[in-house]
Amino acid sequence: MNYLDFQLLLYVPQERYEACRAFYEQVFAVQPFYGWDEGPEDCGVKYDLAGAKLVLLTQEDPFPTYGAVHFQLEVPSLEDIFRRARAAGAVTQEPFFRPYGWHMFRMKDPAGNHINIYTVPQSTP
């Protein structure tokens, strides 16, 4: 499987988003290279940090209570990995499109860690 990108996700409650953003920017001396704001329940920023992407976001409501780790992988196509995830009983959300065009699905590993698998289509629906 050819994986194209890895991003570590830090979900934060809406009321702590600005404080967390200020914390990471001040303590780690980083500035976001990308951000979005679709309202308080869907906003976030991405940082380049030690060769990986750290994503601070508020996209989950209610706030997730499962698993200690949340990450996402970009793949060229969802079909094969979705089929394997479904066979493993891991899929928690069927494929859908994000407002910014990503085609993705969500799954959990046996310990409950949240994993997004996404592709960036050449054109959006």
Order of alpha helices (4+ residues) and beta strands (2+ residues): beta-alpha-beta-beta-beta-beta-alpha-beta-beta-beta
